[in-house]
Amino acid sequence: MYEIAVGLQYLHSQNVIHGDLRGANILLDDEGHIRLTDFGLAVFADGPLVPTNRAGSTRWMAPELLDPPSCGLEAFQRTFASDVYSFGCVGLEVFISKFHVLRCLTVS
């Protein structure tokens, strides 16, 4: 999780919003280090505020992306905050995966 956070922090420091952070878009290199991938939905934070492609993985999307009006927003717009929400979902994904593996090992 630390290396994912560092990668996301770097992207944000460059004004890049990943836009589709999820487990399937996080890989390990030959040395076992994290590599963020799939920048097909990435946008520049300081770019024009135009509606962006709504594609992506809904299970990792922040509520304001799923239904902007219910969150007081006028339009769909990926943000640093929506990346951080996805990061939290990845953390939950990692925790649940580890819990499931440990449970299977103790039951067997």
C-alpha positions as CSV (number, residue, x, y, z in Angstrom):
1,M,0.0,0.0,0.0
2,Y,2.9,2.3,0.7
3,E,4.3,2.1,-2.8
4,I,0.9,2.6,-4.3
5,A,0.5,5.7,-2.2
6,V,3.9,7.0,-3.3
7,G,3.1,6.4,-6.9
8,L,-0.3,8.2,-6.6
9,Q,1.4,11.1,-4.7
10,Y,3.9,11.4,-7.5
11,L,1.1,11.5,-10.2
12,H,-0.8,14.1,-8.2
13,S,2.4,16.2,-7.8
14,Q,2.6,16.3,-11.6
15,N,-1.1,17.3,-11.7
16,V,-2.1,13.9,-13.2
17,I,-5.3,12.2,-12.0
18,H,-5.1,8.5,-12.6
19,G,-8.8,8.0,-13.0
20,D,-9.0,4.2,-12.8
21,L,-6.9,3.1,-9.8
22,R,-7.8,-0.5,-8.9
23,G,-6.1,-3.8,-8.2
24,A,-6.0,-4.9,-11.8
25,N,-4.1,-1.7,-12.7
26,I,-1.4,-2.3,-10.1
27,L,1.4,-4.6,-11.1
28,L,4.7,-5.9,-9.6
29,D,8.0,-5.5,-11.4
30,D,10.8,-8.1,-11.4
31,E,12.1,-6.7,-8.1
32,G,8.7,-6.9,-6.4
33,H,8.0,-3.1,-6.6
34,I,4.6,-1.6,-7.4
35,R,4.0,-0.2,-10.9
36,L,0.8,1.8,-11.6
37,T,-0.6,1.0,-15.1
38,D,-3.4,1.8,-17.5
39,F,-3.5,5.5,-17.9
40,G,-6.2,5.4,-20.5
41,L,-8.6,7.5,-18.3
42,A,-5.9,9.8,-16.8
43,V,-6.5,13.5,-17.0
44,F,-4.6,16.7,-16.1
45,A,-6.0,18.3,-13.0
46,D,-5.3,21.8,-14.3
47,G,-6.9,21.0,-17.7
48,P,-10.1,22.4,-18.9
49,L,-13.2,21.4,-16.9
50,V,-15.0,19.5,-19.6
51,P,-17.0,16.4,-19.1
52,T,-14.7,13.4,-19.3
53,N,-15.3,9.8,-20.3
54,R,-17.4,8.1,-17.7
55,A,-15.7,4.8,-18.4
56,G,-13.9,3.0,-15.5
57,S,-14.5,0.5,-12.8
58,T,-17.6,1.5,-10.9
59,R,-16.7,-0.5,-7.8
60,W,-13.7,1.7,-7.3
61,M,-15.4,5.0,-8.2
62,A,-16.1,7.7,-5.7
63,P,-19.8,8.5,-5.1
64,E,-19.5,11.9,-6.8
65,L,-18.5,10.2,-10.0
66,L,-21.4,7.7,-9.9
67,D,-24.0,10.4,-9.3
68,P,-22.6,14.0,-9.4
69,P,-25.9,15.8,-8.8
70,S,-26.5,13.9,-5.5
71,C,-23.2,15.2,-4.3
72,G,-23.9,18.8,-5.3
73,L,-21.9,18.7,-8.5
74,E,-23.0,19.8,-11.9
75,A,-20.9,17.3,-14.0
76,F,-18.8,14.2,-13.9
77,Q,-15.2,15.2,-13.2
78,R,-12.3,13.0,-12.0
79,T,-10.4,14.6,-9.2
80,F,-7.5,14.0,-6.8
81,A,-10.1,13.1,-4.2
82,S,-11.7,10.5,-6.4
83,D,-8.3,8.9,-6.9
84,V,-7.9,8.9,-3.1
85,Y,-11.3,7.2,-2.7
86,S,-10.1,4.5,-5.2
87,F,-6.9,4.1,-3.2
88,G,-9.0,3.3,-0.1
89,C,-11.0,0.8,-2.2
90,V,-7.7,-0.8,-3.2
91,G,-6.7,-1.0,0.5
92,L,-9.9,-2.8,1.3
93,E,-9.4,-5.1,-1.7
94,V,-5.9,-6.0,-0.3
95,F,-7.2,-6.5,3.2
96,I,-10.1,-8.7,2.1
97,S,-7.7,-10.8,-0.1
98,K,-5.3,-11.3,2.7
99,F,-8.1,-12.2,5.1
100,H,-9.5,-14.7,2.6
101,V,-6.1,-16.4,2.1
102,L,-5.5,-16.6,5.9
103,R,-9.0,-18.0,6.5
104,C,-8.5,-20.6,3.8
105,L,-5.2,-21.7,5.3
106,T,-6.6,-22.1,8.8
107,V,-9.7,-24.0,7.6
108,S,-7.7,-26.5,5.5
